[in-house]
Amino acid sequence: MTKSVIGFVSFLLLVSCASTPNREAAVRADLAPTGAIRAGINYGNPILAQRDAVTSELRGISVDLARELARRIGVPVTLVPFDAAGKMTAALKVSAWDVAFLAIDPARAEEISFTAPYLEIEGTYLVPGDSPIHTVADVDRDGVRIAAGNNSAYDLFLTRSLAHAKIMRAPTPLEAVDLFQADKLEAVAGVRQALTTSSAKIPKSRVLDDRFMVIAQAAGVPKGREAGARYLSEFIETAKSSGLVAASLRKNGVIASVAPPVTTQ
C-alpha cells in the first residue's frame, strides 16, 4: 500500500472510532460534565473575543469555536467570560469551565491539556514616542519598568526571560495600559493588535516593530480528561484545515495568522 492510501485508511479508522457510542459518551462526560460545555472566553484579548459594552454579548473566534464544538457533540454551550487569561486560569481551581481558549504556556500546562495552536499572534511593547527604546532588545535594562496583565501569556514569558527590567502587574491587559500611563512607565507589554489600538488613543506613543514572542493560542481542558483532550485536538485541527478558523477571523474583522496544521510522520 502507498503511504497516501495508508494515511487515508488511518483517517477512516479514526472517523469510525470517533463515532463509537463509548467514545461519544466519554467525550461528552469530559467536555460537558454538567450537560453543557462551559467555555471559558477571554474577552480581554480582542483577537480571541470581544464583549459588547451595552449588551455584554460575546463574539469572536473563540466564541465561534466553542459553539461549533458544542454543536458537533450535540450539547448546549454556556459562555463563561473573563477579562484576563490569568483570571481564567485561576478559575480552574473552582472548576468554572470545561473548555478554555487561551495561550499555551508551560506553567499553565501543569493543569491544562492543550491542543496544538489554532492562532499565532505577536507579543511586543508599546512605548512613549520620545522613548530611547526602539527594539525589543532595548527593553531588558536596569531602570526599565514594564506594565503587563497579571499571569497573561506574555507576563509568564517575560518573568522567565527578563534579567534586568522590572514587570509591574495589573489585573487585566487594559488596566496594564492604564498603569503605563498613570505611572509613566517605560513600556507596556501586550498583544500587538491590542497595543496598536491603545496607541491610537495615547498621543505620541508607538508600538515596536519587532516582537519578543509568538503567542500560540490554543484550546484546553483540565488535566485528566483524556477523551475530551483527544477530541478537542482533533476538532481544532479540523477547524484549521476546513477554513473555519480563517472564516471566523474574517467575519469578526480580526487580523491574525492561522497556525499551521499538525503533521504526523
Buried (B, 14 or more C-beta within 10 A) or exposed (E): EEEEEEEEEEEEEEEEEBEEEEBBEBBBEBBBBEEBBBBBBBBBBBBBBBBEEEEEEBBBBBBBBBBBBBEEBEBEBBBBBBBBBBBBBBBBEEEBBBBBBBBBBEBBEEEBBBBBBBBBBBBBBBBBEEBEBEEBEBBBBEEBBBBBBBBBBBBBBBEEEBEEBEBBBBBBBBBBBBBBBEEEBBBBBBBBBBBBBBBEEBEEBBBBEEBBBEBBBBBBBBEEBEBBBBBBBBBBBBBBEEEBBBEBBEEBEBEBEBBEEEEEE
